Structure formats: structure tokens, C-alpha cells
Amino acid sequence: MGDPMDFTIYYNPYHNCRNMTISAMVMRLGATLEYLFGQAGLFYKEEKNGVFITPYYRSLESEFARSHGIFFHEDKITDANQFITHLRRLVEKKHTVAVMLDIYELPYSIYYRDNHDYHDIEIVALEEERFVICDHHFQYYGVVDADVIQKASLSLVHHLGIDACTSYYFTRPRDYTYHKDDFIRVLSENCQAMKGKAIDYLVQEAAGAYIGLQALEPMKIRITEFLTRNDQRQAAFLYELYKMVKEISHSRHHFHLFLKAFDQEEIAFDFLEAAQHWAVITNLLMRAYITGGYNDVTDRVERRFDKLIEKEMQNLDNMARLLAALTSDSNKKKRYASKEQRVQHKKALLP
Amino acid sequence: MKLERLDGPERISLQEGSIVSAYICLDLTPYVNNRGMTAITDYEKGTLSEGKSSFPMELLPTNKPFLIHDIPFAWSKTEEHDNIELTGQTLSFEATEVKEIYILGVSSNGDYFDQISFLHDGQEVCREYLYLSDFAATTASFRDRQALVTDYLHTRTGKYELVQPRMWLEQIPFASPCLINQIRLEDNPAMHIFAITLAGQKRGGTDGIYDLS
């Protein structure tokens, strides 16, 4: 770890604050960001207290360990004083550490003393008794008192019900070279996910769920019916919906970068378009949340859903075609390889 | 809709035979529906983003027209509004043979693009993409170019010096000049247009620079 002033803010509007912080941290460990966020499936399930919608089928932590050689370490400490001591110790050991905080207690934030919400920041150094932080989401680099960190982490426990003060950091014991087979695997899994297959942790959640393309129409109906009902008591549900739909948009955006990193420009643009469609719906949901005008956005959401359904169908076709072409190439190479071997073998048998 | 003539030889750019070309700044006041500029006394009244963002008016050009990359633009301000938040509007204006369109605008909460259609009497003549980067971005994400940058942003809490907001210049060229009198926008509330200038010409004579004011 170099001079604290070497740390720069990593701002990316296509990440929530957690993934933005994670990106900044693993980038310091040498990871290539374009390869990290390739998952772009779709899963929708009605639950007792709302809905569960996600584009992701593997946890980021398991994906990092499995495919990038990056290991996630999380610590939960109930005693706030011990928590601060723990943070200091990690920073002294040259780690940068992410801390989960309540935005309500961050004086530099525009939401200070306004509303409670989860927020992740990165501690990058110590300056005597104080912490040097990068708040990537708010593009803030500066020094804050330990009291602020303590208060803001405790506030999550008191107001948003998490069980203890929480921090995490990453290690990357060895370099990992991402290659074409990884690309094919991610492409194949996204393809399967959009065709309706439950993957990894979603397997146990699959009963009663809509997966892949088949989730789109039910989601459209669920969301537009909710908006039509105009039940203002459900604002918290709307906010959760907004966050989940936004994550779908982010996933398409990052998969577009992933595709570009492997020179698939044309299909990448289609995913960027899909990301935009999802983002428009996200923005309309946020508008409804802020203004209370649920009915004002219903038709607009429905119209945009129609466009995105068309685009998602097209994208699955494109993915399947690309996958077929890539695996066919790969199989051809395998066949040629074995033919050469056969020829060599025959030659060896000649008198 | 009123088309505004911009006098001055530097703004009458081309003369090709009997056709005179000019920059025509569209008056968008009938369509503005959003507030993206605020005075310091009204900093909390911006609506570019849900965080009440806006450009500080005191740092923006005040002359009419003002030049950005040598292209003249004019703001279209009403008492409440100064830009078009895209909600699927159709902008109408006098028929113009357009070679290029210049748009000043921003996106909020990310970089956005969407389709934009050019029409003549309701018939689509051509369709393009309109690209506008995030006002909080430091570099353009698409083909758009930086037009303006201010030292700080206005938000719900006042001056926000952590972000230097940028307005972007999007240039849409046509393969060949198109006679159009309408522009149809998509329904995309994250995209905002502050000014549109047509590089256009009236067919049939050197005296044909529009002056409909």
C-alpha cells in the first residue's frame, strides 16, 4: 500500500455502493474489472413479504474465489469499540477495509440526518486517530473521525436491523489469468439462466419461481398491477422493487463490458440497449417513489417493458448463436487435434 | 414554434451555389418541463436528478446565442423550466432541410442513449440514436463531446463541490440532408435536452435563411 494520497475514487453509476467499493478494492489487487461482473440471468419469485428478483445466480464471493482467485473476508463484531480496534488493525496490516454504514450518520453525504440506508465505504489509511476513507459512491476522499465510523456502523444495527458492526476485505494470494474458456463458461451459464435453468444457489429457490425469459411477462404484470393499485402504504415495497430492477440493468451493462473485453462488440451493444431499457424502468419506479405518482408511470413502464422483452428475446438468440459458434470452433480444434494424433499414430505404425 | 435567426456572418456558415446554410437555434420553451439550472438562492429547486441536482446558473453562459465548439446555442427558459426531460414529446418547427443537428444535454444517474426520430408532417424520415453522457461523468461515454463544465453542482443541500457537472454536445449528422419539421423523442426521464441547433437550409434561394420571429 502506497501513500494514502495514491488512492483515487472509483465512481461507476452502474454499480450500487457495495459493488463500487468492492470494485475499487479488488482493482487494487490487480483484478480486471471487466471480467468480474459477467452474470446476467433473471430470476423472479413471489415471496411472503414481497418479491425476490435478481440477475445473479452465484454469490459474488463464491464467483470471485472460483474464477478470479480473490477471497472475501467478512467480520461481524457486536462491540463497537472492538470493531474500531479491529479496523485499525487491518489497516495497519496494509489491507483496505470496507465498512457497512448508515448513510444517515455521514456528515459529507447529501442524505446526512435525512434517511437511514445501507452504505459501504472503504478505509484506505490511518491518519493518527482518524480514518482516511474513499466513499466511492459520493466521490468523497477525506479524513473522518473514528467516532463517525463507529456511530454510523452502530446505526445500521439500531435502525436497519443488521446483527453487528460489519466490515470486509479481500485477499488475492496468487494471480489469475482469465481466459477464453472462462468467457465461454459465463456465456453458457447466462444462456442457460435465460432459457430457464436454475443455477447454483438458485436451485433450492426454484420452486414457484420464474426463471429467464419466462420471468419477463409475469414481472411486467406484477409491477404494472402494483402501480395501478396506487397503494401508497407500499412505498417500502416499491423502493425494494426499484433496487432489484436496477440491479438487472447493472448486470446487462456489465455483461456488455464483459462481451466487449472479448471483442464481441455487436452483441455487446444489444446488451447495453437492454441495460438502458431496464434502467428506464428503474428510473420510472424511482420517480413514482419520490412523487407518489404511481399511476403516472404505469403506462410508461408497460411500454418500456414491451421494448425490453423484445430485446431480451433477441439477446438470448444472439447468445445462443455465439455460444454455438464458439463451441463449434472449439470442437473443431479438438477434432483436428485428434486427427493429427491419429495420423501420427498411423505413421508410427508404418514399417 | 418559432425559429430564431442568428445574424452575423460567423453564424451563416456555408454558401453552396444558390443555397445558404445557417445555424438555427430552436426555441424549446413550449416543451421545457424540467429545471436543470438554479441560482444560488434557489439551489434546492433543481430536478435533474432525484437528489435535486442542477447546474449553477451563475456559471453558465448568459449571452444569446453563446458558442460551444463554434456552434451557436440558445437556452429556452421559462419561469420554472429550462430543459426537456424526455417523455416521448414531438417537437414541431418550420420545415427545414437539415444536414446536422447539435444537441446540448445531459443524462442523470448514468449514461443514456435512446432513439430519436426525425419526421416530416408526421412521417418518419429517419431515425438515429441520441447519446448523452451523465452530467457527473468526467469524460464522455459515447460520441458526445464536453460542452460545458462548472466548478460545482447545486443539490438539495447547496453547493456540492465533489462533482463538477458537465453538459455534453451531441452531434447527429445525416447521410444526406433531410427535410423535417418534427423531432420525436423517446420516453426516457434520465435524458435532458437544454438546447437544439439545426444546421439547416431552405431550398431554393440565397435569401432563404429562416427568420420567422
Interface residues (C-beta under 8 A of the other chain):
Chain A: Y11 P13 Y14 Y108 I110 Y112 F138 Q139 Y140 Q276 A279 V280 N283 L284 M286 R287 I290 R300 R303 R304
Chain B: E50 G51 T87 N109 G110 D111 Y112 F113 D114 D134 A136 A137 T155 R156 T157 Y160 L162 V163 D187 N188 P189 A190
